[in-house]
Every structure is written in C-alpha cells, then in structure tokens.
Amino acid sequence: MNKDGIEQFRQRLLDQRSELQESERAYKESGDSIELDQTRVGRLSRMDAMQAYQMALETSRRRQHQLLKIEGALRRIDSDEYGDCFVCSKEIDVRRLSADPTSTRCMGCVEK
C-alpha cells in the first residue's frame, strides 16, 4: 500500500477516534442512573429504566473496544506494519481495510 493510501486510513481512524471519544465523554457526563424508588416510579417504568441503563453500558463497552482497535491500527501505521495480516503476513486487501480499517487479518485467514 502506498503512503497516500495509508495516510487516508490514518485520517479516517483519527476521525473515528474523535467521534467515539466525544460520544463516550457525552455518555459519562450525562451520568444517568436508575430510579428505583417504588413510590415514585411504577414497576414497568423501572424495568424500562434498567433495560435502558444496561443498553447504555453495553454501548459504552463497545465504544471502548472500538477505541482500542483504532489505537492498535494507529500503532501499526506508525510502525509500518499496517495492512499486513497478523497470521500469514500477507497484505490485507484494500477493500477489506476500507470496510474496516482496524482489520488485522486477510480474508483467507478469517475464513480458516
């Protein structure tokens, strides 16, 4: 892969990282908690609140996981290893990297 292509992936990864960090910051600032006071909220409302809270936690966990993958991809770019399969060391197809710039395996190794 040429330097221009790698630089485009770097910028895309940096943009994704910024978006995810901003979403995570907004989530943490919202500080939503579950209202469990039975005199103020009905049973179904409490169940809905607990479900929404668990969904928000899972979304945050997924954002954090994606941030880790992005950091790994940026480190690989800095060390000139970006775009190489972790398993067979062959170059990962650009179309695969376009779909997911954090990919670490070529399609051949993924399908094994």
ZIUR-V548066 format. One record per residue. N is the residue number from 1. RES is the residue in three letters. D_FIRST is the distance of its C-alpha to the first C-alpha in Angstrom with 1 decimal. Layout:
N_RES_D_FIRST, N_RES_D_FIRST
//
This chain:
1_MET_0.0, 2_ASN_3.8, 3_LYS_6.8, 4_ASP_8.4, 5_GLY_6.4, 6_ILE_6.8, 7_GLU_10.3, 8_GLN_11.1, 9_PHE_10.8, 10_ARG_12.8, 11_GLN_15.3, 12_ARG_15.7, 13_LEU_16.3, 14_LEU_18.7, 15_ASP_20.5, 16_GLN_21.0, 17_ARG_22.3, 18_SER_24.7, 19_GLU_26.0, 20_LEU_26.6, 21_GLN_28.2, 22_GLU_30.5, 23_SER_31.5, 24_GLU_32.3, 25_ARG_34.3, 26_ALA_36.2, 27_TYR_37.0, 28_LYS_38.3, 29_GLU_40.3, 30_SER_42.0, 31_GLY_43.5, 32_ASP_44.8, 33_SER_47.2, 34_ILE_49.3, 35_GLU_52.9, 36_LEU_55.0, 37_ASP_58.4, 38_GLN_60.3, 39_THR_62.9, 40_ARG_60.4, 41_VAL_57.8, 42_GLY_58.5, 43_ARG_57.2, 44_LEU_54.7, 45_SER_53.4, 46_ARG_52.9, 47_MET_51.0, 48_ASP_48.8, 49_ALA_48.2, 50_MET_47.3, 51_GLN_44.9, 52_ALA_43.3, 53_TYR_43.0, 54_GLN_41.4, 55_MET_38.9, 56_ALA_38.1, 57_LEU_37.7, 58_GLU_35.3, 59_THR_33.2, 60_SER_33.1, 61_ARG_32.1, 62_ARG_29.2, 63_ARG_28.0, 64_GLN_28.2, 65_HIS_26.3, 66_GLN_23.5, 67_LEU_23.6, 68_LEU_23.2, 69_LYS_20.1, 70_ILE_18.6, 71_GLU_19.7, 72_GLY_18.1, 73_ALA_14.7, 74_LEU_15.3, 75_ARG_16.4, 76_ARG_13.3, 77_ILE_11.3, 78_ASP_14.1, 79_SER_14.1, 80_ASP_10.4, 81_GLU_10.7, 82_TYR_9.0, 83_GLY_7.6, 84_ASP_9.7, 85_CYS_13.0, 86_PHE_16.1, 87_VAL_18.2, 88_CYS_16.7, 89_SER_13.7, 90_LYS_11.6, 91_GLU_8.2, 92_ILE_9.4, 93_ASP_9.4, 94_VAL_8.1, 95_ARG_11.8, 96_ARG_12.9, 97_LEU_11.0, 98_SER_12.5, 99_ALA_15.8, 100_ASP_15.6, 101_PRO_13.1, 102_THR_15.1, 103_SER_14.6, 104_THR_14.8, 105_ARG_15.3, 106_CYS_14.1, 107_MET_16.8, 108_GLY_18.4, 109_CYS_19.2, 110_VAL_20.3, 111_GLU_22.7, 112_LYS_24.3
//
